[in-house]
Amino acid sequence: MFSSLNDEERQSFLAQNNDSFIPGYTGHCPTLKFHYGRCYGTKTKEILKDIRTKRIFQGVQKENYRSQDYKTPILDPIVKTKGQFKDYADDFKRRAPRYITGYTGFIPTLNFRYGKSYSRTADDCAYEYETNKHRRIQLAEQEIDKMFRAQSAPRLNPIRNKDEVKRAMNEYVEKHKFQDHKISPDYPPIAGYTGHIPRVKGNEESLSQRYNTVVKRGLTLLQKERERIQSLKKAQNQVVGVLQDFENLHKRVETS
């Protein structure tokens, strides 16, 4: 049950002095957060008594903290040296407004910078973008000038007629249309060729090697196998020829 207080009771309650803070006080009490195990009133009473006996607040500096700092220069003025083209004193004038943390929009070259805070990195990116903007505009104007110059240049007269060129191309196509194209280890296919190459897959020669090396080794194995097959066929033909000569000789002997 809640019983209301009149003004006198309320003032007497707030004016009581037990050398401690009343429970519910939300102000600051020195070193209170480092003490445990006792109630609020007892602990604050001990803290205040300790402060009075040691006279901690009597030796506090009377002047405000760093009140004379405005009279001492913190940064030296920027002086332009010999051979310097950039005026660093005007950097703050060209800087873009600060970007708040959490901004998810696009900032040029922000993803490639490290080691600084978000605001400083965003300012540097915006400043570099503005300084390089004029150079990009000049390059674009130069490209446009080159394009117009190429269009305005006089056309070159062809040496031969279109019909002669077309006839020469058709003759070249007909001449090389049915030419035998042999693939050898000396002329392997270029990198990126997706056609079939014999003796490449499922072979120890194709493990941990570059494409050009694998193709050369595969074609070398294929060439050696073809040469072996041709030598076997040649030997077989020689044996068949000897047997035919022997049969012919045997028939002549029988007829005689």
C-alpha positions in Angstrom: 0.0 0.0 0.0 1.4 3.4 -1.0 1.0 6.3 1.4 1.6 9.8 0.1 3.9 12.3 1.8 3.2 15.9 2.5 5.7 18.6 1.8 7.3 18.7 5.2 7.9 14.9 5.3 9.3 15.0 1.8 11.7 17.9 2.6 12.9 16.2 5.8 13.5 13.0 3.9 15.6 14.7 1.3 17.4 16.8 3.8 18.6 14.0 6.0 22.3 13.7 6.3 23.7 10.2 7.2 27.1 10.8 5.5 26.0 8.6 2.6 23.9 8.7 -0.6 20.3 7.7 -0.2 19.2 4.6 -2.2 18.0 5.5 -5.6 20.5 8.2 -6.2 21.7 8.0 -9.8 24.5 10.5 -9.7 28.2 9.8 -9.7 29.9 8.3 -6.7 33.7 7.9 -6.9 35.1 4.3 -7.0 31.6 2.9 -6.3 31.7 0.5 -9.3 34.9 -1.2 -7.9 33.3 -2.2 -4.6 31.1 -5.2 -4.0 29.5 -7.2 -1.1 27.7 -4.4 0.8 24.6 -2.3 0.5 24.5 1.0 -1.2 24.2 3.2 1.8 27.0 1.5 3.8 29.3 1.5 0.9 28.8 5.2 -0.1 29.3 6.2 3.5 32.7 4.5 3.6 33.7 6.0 0.3 32.8 9.6 1.4 34.5 9.1 4.7 37.6 7.9 3.0 37.6 10.9 0.6 37.3 13.4 3.6 40.0 11.8 5.6 42.5 11.7 2.7 41.6 15.1 1.5 41.5 14.0 -2.1 39.6 16.9 -3.6 41.6 19.6 -1.8 44.6 19.2 -4.1 42.6 19.6 -7.4 43.9 22.1 -9.8 41.9 25.3 -9.6 42.4 26.4 -13.2 40.4 24.9 -16.0 42.0 22.0 -17.9 44.1 23.3 -20.8 42.7 26.8 -20.7 45.7 28.3 -22.4 45.8 26.0 -25.4 44.3 28.5 -27.7 47.4 30.7 -27.4 49.9 28.0 -28.4 50.0 27.0 -32.1 49.4 23.3 -32.7 50.3 23.1 -36.4 52.9 25.1 -38.3 51.7 27.1 -41.3 52.1 25.4 -44.6 54.9 26.9 -46.7 55.2 26.2 -50.4 58.7 24.8 -51.2 60.7 25.2 -54.4 59.5 22.9 -57.1 56.1 22.2 -55.5 53.2 22.3 -57.8 50.4 21.2 -55.5 49.0 23.7 -53.0 48.2 21.6 -49.9 46.6 24.6 -48.2 43.6 24.4 -50.6 42.9 20.7 -49.9 40.1 21.5 -47.4 38.3 23.7 -49.9 38.1 21.0 -52.5 37.1 18.2 -50.1 33.6 16.7 -50.4 31.4 16.7 -47.3 32.1 14.0 -44.8 30.4 10.6 -45.2 28.7 9.2 -42.1 29.6 5.7 -41.0 27.1 3.2 -42.5 26.7 5.0 -45.9 26.2 2.2 -48.4 26.4 4.2 -51.6 29.2 4.0 -54.1 32.5 5.8 -53.5 35.2 5.5 -56.2 38.2 3.4 -55.3 37.0 2.9 -51.7 37.3 -0.9 -51.9 41.0 -0.7 -52.7 42.1 1.4 -49.7 43.1 0.1 -46.2 44.6 1.4 -43.0 42.4 4.5 -42.4 39.1 5.3 -40.9 35.9 5.3 -43.0 35.6 9.1 -43.1 39.2 9.8 -44.0 39.2 7.1 -46.7 36.0 8.5 -48.2 37.4 12.0 -48.2 40.6 10.9 -49.9 38.7 9.0 -52.5 36.4 12.0 -53.2 39.3 14.4 -53.4 41.3 12.1 -55.8 38.2 11.7 -58.0 37.8 15.5 -58.2 41.5 16.1 -59.0 41.5 13.4 -61.7 38.2 14.5 -63.2 39.8 17.3 -65.3 42.4 14.9 -66.7 39.7 12.4 -67.7 37.8 15.2 -69.4 40.9 16.2 -71.4 41.6 12.6 -72.5 37.9 12.3 -73.6 38.2 15.5 -75.6 41.4 14.2 -77.2 39.7 11.0 -78.2 36.9 12.9 -79.8 39.4 15.0 -81.8 41.1 11.9 -83.0 37.8 10.4 -84.1 36.8 13.5 -86.1 40.3 13.7 -87.6 39.9 10.0 -88.8 36.5 10.8 -90.3 37.7 13.9 -92.0 40.9 12.3 -93.4 40.8 11.7 -97.2 40.0 8.1 -98.4 42.7 6.1 -100.0 42.1 4.8 -103.5 42.4 1.0 -103.8 45.1 -0.4 -106.1 43.0 -3.2 -107.5 39.4 -3.5 -108.3 36.9 -5.3 -106.0 36.2 -8.0 -108.7 39.9 -8.8 -109.0 40.3 -9.1 -105.2 37.2 -11.3 -105.0 38.5 -13.6 -107.8 41.9 -13.9 -106.2 40.3 -14.9 -102.8 38.2 -17.5 -104.5 41.2 -19.0 -106.3 43.1 -19.2 -103.0 40.1 -20.9 -101.3 39.8 -23.5 -104.1 43.6 -24.1 -104.1 43.8 -24.8 -100.4 40.3 -26.3 -99.9 41.3 -30.0 -100.0 44.9 -29.6 -98.8 46.0 -32.2 -96.3 46.5 -30.7 -92.9 48.9 -32.7 -90.8 49.2 -32.1 -87.0 52.7 -32.6 -85.8 54.5 -31.9 -82.5 56.3 -29.1 -84.3 53.0 -27.2 -84.9 50.7 -27.9 -81.9 47.3 -26.3 -81.6 47.1 -23.0 -79.8 46.0 -22.6 -76.2 42.2 -22.6 -76.0 41.7 -25.3 -78.7 38.8 -27.5 -77.6 39.0 -30.2 -80.2 40.2 -33.7 -79.7 43.9 -34.4 -79.2 45.0 -38.1 -79.1 47.0 -39.5 -76.2 46.4 -36.6 -73.9 43.7 -37.7 -71.5 44.3 -40.5 -69.1 48.0 -40.4 -69.5 50.9 -39.6 -67.1 52.3 -37.2 -69.7 49.4 -34.8 -69.1 49.7 -34.5 -65.3 50.9 -31.1 -63.9 52.0 -29.7 -67.2 51.2 -26.8 -69.3 48.8 -27.1 -72.3 51.5 -26.6 -74.9 53.8 -29.2 -73.3 51.0 -31.7 -72.9 49.9 -31.3 -76.6 53.5 -31.7 -77.8 54.0 -34.9 -75.8 50.7 -36.3 -76.9 51.4 -35.7 -80.5 54.9 -37.1 -80.1 53.5 -40.3 -78.8 51.0 -40.4 -81.6 53.7 -39.9 -84.2 55.9 -42.7 -82.7 52.9 -45.0 -82.7 52.2 -44.3 -86.3 55.8 -44.8 -87.3 55.8 -48.2 -85.4 52.6 -49.3 -87.2 54.1 -48.3 -90.6 57.3 -50.2 -89.9 55.2 -53.3 -88.9 53.2 -53.0 -92.1 56.3 -52.7 -94.2 57.8 -55.8 -92.5 54.6 -57.6 -93.1 54.6 -56.7 -96.8 58.2 -57.9 -97.1 57.3 -61.2 -95.5 54.2 -61.6 -97.8 56.4 -60.8 -100.8 59.0 -63.4 -99.8 56.3 -66.0 -99.3 54.8 -65.2 -102.7 58.2 -65.6 -104.4 58.7 -68.9 -102.7 55.2 -70.2 -103.8 55.9 -69.1 -107.4 59.3 -70.8 -107.4 57.6 -74.0 -106.0 55.0 -74.0 -108.7 57.7 -73.6 -111.4 59.5 -76.6 -110.0 56.4 -78.7 -110.0 55.5 -77.8 -113.5 59.0 -78.6 -114.8 
